[in-house]
Amino acid sequence: MTATRPKVEPEARLNMTQTARVLGVHRDTIRRWTNLGYLKPRYFKHTLRPRYLGKDILKFWEQDI
């Protein structure tokens, strides 16, 4: 994971690939963290695809895992 704070807007909605790019990890790592409950995606009615909110990504980055 990147040592510098990710540059992401708190209200941004990122997919798994974008979230991985922002955090500096592989998509499989995002999937693993999601399955472990570290990151929680939001599902919006119109797409039903997982999206990670910027504020959740920043909150996760500030934690020690």
C-alpha positions as a Markdown table, in Angstrom:
| # | Residue | x | y | z |
|---|---|---|---|---|
| 1 | Met | 0.0 | 0.0 | 0.0 |
| 2 | Thr | 1.2 | 3.5 | -0.7 |
| 3 | Ala | 2.9 | 5.4 | 2.1 |
| 4 | Thr | 1.5 | 8.7 | 1.0 |
| 5 | Arg | -2.1 | 9.7 | 1.5 |
| 6 | Pro | -4.2 | 8.8 | -1.5 |
| 7 | Lys | -5.4 | 11.7 | -3.6 |
| 8 | Val | -9.1 | 11.0 | -3.8 |
| 9 | Glu | -12.2 | 13.1 | -3.3 |
| 10 | Pro | -14.3 | 12.0 | -0.3 |
| 11 | Glu | -17.5 | 11.8 | -2.4 |
| 12 | Ala | -15.8 | 9.9 | -5.3 |
| 13 | Arg | -17.2 | 6.5 | -6.3 |
| 14 | Leu | -14.4 | 4.2 | -7.5 |
| 15 | Asn | -14.6 | 0.7 | -8.9 |
| 16 | Met | -12.2 | -2.0 | -7.8 |
| 17 | Thr | -9.5 | -1.2 | -10.4 |
| 18 | Gln | -9.5 | 2.5 | -9.6 |
| 19 | Thr | -9.4 | 1.7 | -5.8 |
| 20 | Ala | -6.4 | -0.6 | -6.3 |
| 21 | Arg | -4.6 | 2.1 | -8.4 |
| 22 | Val | -5.2 | 4.8 | -5.8 |
| 23 | Leu | -3.9 | 2.5 | -2.9 |
| 24 | Gly | -1.0 | 1.2 | -4.9 |
| 25 | Val | -2.0 | -2.5 | -4.7 |
| 26 | His | -3.3 | -5.2 | -7.0 |
| 27 | Arg | -7.0 | -5.8 | -7.6 |
| 28 | Asp | -6.8 | -9.2 | -5.9 |
| 29 | Thr | -5.6 | -7.4 | -2.8 |
| 30 | Ile | -8.7 | -5.2 | -2.8 |
| 31 | Arg | -10.9 | -8.3 | -3.3 |
| 32 | Arg | -9.2 | -10.0 | -0.4 |
| 33 | Trp | -9.6 | -7.0 | 1.9 |
| 34 | Thr | -13.2 | -6.8 | 0.9 |
| 35 | Asn | -13.8 | -10.5 | 1.7 |
| 36 | Leu | -12.1 | -10.0 | 5.1 |
| 37 | Gly | -14.3 | -6.9 | 5.8 |
| 38 | Tyr | -11.6 | -4.3 | 5.8 |
| 39 | Leu | -13.1 | -2.4 | 2.9 |
| 40 | Lys | -16.8 | -2.3 | 2.4 |
| 41 | Pro | -18.2 | -1.5 | -1.1 |
| 42 | Arg | -21.5 | 0.2 | -1.7 |
| 43 | Tyr | -23.9 | -1.1 | -4.2 |
| 44 | Phe | -26.0 | 1.5 | -6.0 |
| 45 | Lys | -29.3 | 0.6 | -7.4 |
| 46 | His | -28.7 | 1.7 | -11.0 |
| 47 | Thr | -25.6 | -0.5 | -11.6 |
| 48 | Leu | -25.6 | -3.1 | -8.8 |
| 49 | Arg | -21.8 | -3.1 | -9.1 |
| 50 | Pro | -19.5 | -2.5 | -6.1 |
| 51 | Arg | -18.2 | 1.0 | -5.7 |
| 52 | Tyr | -15.8 | 2.2 | -3.0 |
| 53 | Leu | -16.5 | 5.7 | -1.7 |
| 54 | Gly | -13.5 | 8.0 | -1.4 |
| 55 | Lys | -14.2 | 8.7 | 2.3 |
| 56 | Asp | -14.2 | 4.9 | 3.0 |
| 57 | Ile | -10.9 | 4.5 | 1.1 |
| 58 | Leu | -9.3 | 7.4 | 3.1 |
| 59 | Lys | -10.6 | 5.9 | 6.4 |
| 60 | Phe | -9.2 | 2.5 | 5.5 |
| 61 | Trp | -5.8 | 4.0 | 4.6 |
| 62 | Glu | -5.6 | 5.8 | 8.0 |
| 63 | Gln | -6.1 | 2.5 | 9.9 |
| 64 | Asp | -3.4 | 0.0 | 10.9 |
| 65 | Ile | -4.1 | -3.4 | 9.5 |
